[in-house]
Structures are given as C-alpha cells and as structure tokens.
Amino acid sequence: MRELRVFELEEPGQPVSLRAGYGQSVKVMEGRVWVTVEGCVADFWLQPGEVFALAEGERFWLSGEGGPARFTLAATSAPLSLRRLAGLLRVLAHRWGEWKTDAFGECPRLGVR
C-alpha cells in the first residue's frame, strides 16, 4: 500500500522541516521546490514531475521559489521486521500488565469467611 499526501508551500523561501519515514519520496506537482537534506553538502532544485527519494529517518527542509509550490509526499508501507515485531511485543506486554493490574491488583478484597 502507498500513502500520498499533497502539500502546498504558500510562502516562497519559507522552509518547512520534516523527517522522512520508511520509503518516502517527494514529487513536485507545481512550481519549483528546493530540497535540503541534513548532512548533505549539496541542495537540490526539483521541477514539476521530478521525484526525490529520501532515506528513513533523514531530516530535510523544503521550500518553494517564486509562487506557490505543490508537491506530494509518498510513503510505502514498511515490511515487517524484527524491530517492528519487538515493538509490538513490548506494547502487548505493557497492555497485558495493565489488564492484570486493573482486573486483580486494584480490586478490594471481600472479607468472606
């Protein structure tokens, strides 16, 4: 599955900072977009129709030149990995602990003999 989000940079020269997720790319739809990637010595100018692929976790800045610039930010779903599986197991363990505490740990004991 692929997620597409459309953005419009209304103020020319006003940069927007984002952090890339897994499989993200920028595709210019209208105007000219300036891309700066943290740690990269070169900047990139993209014309309508051009696509710029981003590495996961990268911080980048986008700004338009001249009039408004529109672009899409596309992302593909990440494959199931051990890191994601470990995160899911941590969440489930935490929820199991909450369930146990809520059901038994906080209930007052009745003095039935």
URKA-V974975 format. One line per field, one symbol per residue. psi: psi as a letter, one per 20 degrees, with the letter a starting at -180 (. if undefined). Layout:
psi=???
This chain:
psi=qpppppqpohopioqpprpqapkqqppphqapppppppiphqrppprpiqpoqqqpippqqqqrpcaqpqqqoqpqpqqprhghgggghggggghgggggghhhhipqpqlp.
